[in-house]
């Protein structure tokens, strides 16, 4: 059973272009991290709402990734593009 992780946030309007460049540079690192199966970024241009739709093998794998990017400064760099911290929700993927 895998986990779907949804991260929702609002980007700072003036930083959108820089944010997209940052994501283009850093998303390959997320996708290659142990346990990451997929990452999709969704963006709503009128409100600058952004959602990361991720699939991970385990919740612990995602939390290990968050700890890793917190320790190396990537999380702080990402936070500079956002109005506030993202909300993170974990869902077990159930096959019915």
C-alpha positions as CSV (number, residue, x, y, z in Angstrom):
1,X,0.0,0.0,0.0
2,X,1.4,3.4,-1.0
3,X,0.8,6.9,0.4
4,X,-0.5,9.9,-1.5
5,X,0.9,13.1,0.0
6,X,-0.7,16.4,-0.8
7,X,1.1,19.6,0.0
8,X,-0.9,22.8,-0.5
9,X,0.5,26.3,-0.4
10,X,0.2,29.8,-1.9
11,X,3.2,31.2,-3.9
12,X,4.3,34.8,-3.6
13,X,3.2,36.4,-6.9
14,X,6.5,38.2,-7.5
15,X,8.5,35.0,-7.2
16,X,6.6,32.7,-9.5
17,X,9.2,32.6,-12.3
18,X,12.0,32.0,-9.8
19,X,9.9,29.4,-8.1
20,X,9.3,27.5,-11.3
21,X,13.1,27.6,-12.1
22,X,13.8,26.4,-8.5
23,X,11.3,23.5,-8.9
24,X,12.7,22.5,-12.3
25,X,16.2,22.3,-10.8
26,X,15.1,20.5,-7.6
27,X,12.2,18.1,-8.6
28,X,14.6,15.5,-10.1
29,X,16.1,15.2,-6.6
30,X,12.7,14.6,-5.0
31,X,11.8,12.0,-7.7
32,X,15.0,10.1,-7.1
33,X,14.8,10.0,-3.3
34,X,14.2,6.6,-1.7
35,X,10.5,5.8,-1.7
36,X,9.3,8.5,-4.1
37,X,7.1,7.1,-6.8
38,X,5.8,10.2,-8.4
39,X,5.6,14.0,-8.0
40,X,3.2,16.2,-9.9
41,X,2.9,20.0,-9.4
42,X,-0.4,21.7,-9.9
43,X,-0.7,25.5,-10.1
44,X,-3.7,27.9,-10.2
45,X,-2.6,31.2,-11.8
46,X,-5.3,33.5,-10.6
47,X,-4.8,32.8,-6.9
48,X,-1.2,31.4,-7.0
49,X,-2.4,28.3,-5.2
50,X,0.0,25.4,-5.6
51,X,-0.4,21.7,-4.9
52,X,2.2,19.0,-4.9
53,X,0.6,15.7,-5.5
54,X,3.1,13.0,-4.5
55,X,3.1,9.3,-4.2
56,X,5.5,7.6,-1.8
57,X,6.1,4.0,-0.8
58,X,5.7,4.9,2.9
59,X,4.8,7.9,5.0
60,X,8.2,7.5,6.7
61,X,10.0,7.8,3.3
62,X,8.3,11.2,2.8
63,X,9.1,12.3,6.3
64,X,12.8,11.3,5.8
65,X,12.8,13.4,2.6
66,X,11.5,16.4,4.6
67,X,14.1,16.0,7.2
68,X,16.8,15.7,4.5
69,X,15.8,19.0,2.8
70,X,15.4,20.7,6.1
71,X,19.0,19.8,7.0
72,X,20.5,20.8,3.7
73,X,18.7,24.2,3.3
74,X,16.4,23.3,0.4
75,X,13.3,23.5,2.5
76,X,14.2,27.1,3.6
77,X,14.9,28.0,0.0
78,X,11.5,26.7,-1.1
79,X,9.8,28.5,1.8
80,X,11.1,31.8,0.6
81,X,8.8,31.5,-2.4
82,X,5.7,30.8,-0.4
83,X,3.3,33.0,1.7
84,X,3.4,30.4,4.5
85,X,4.2,26.8,5.3
86,X,2.3,24.3,3.2
87,X,-0.4,22.1,4.7
88,X,0.6,18.4,4.3
89,X,-2.0,15.6,4.2
90,X,-1.2,11.9,4.0
91,X,-3.6,9.4,2.5
92,X,-3.2,5.7,2.2
93,X,-3.9,4.6,-1.4
94,X,-6.6,1.9,-1.2
95,X,-7.2,-0.4,-4.1
96,X,-10.8,-1.4,-4.2
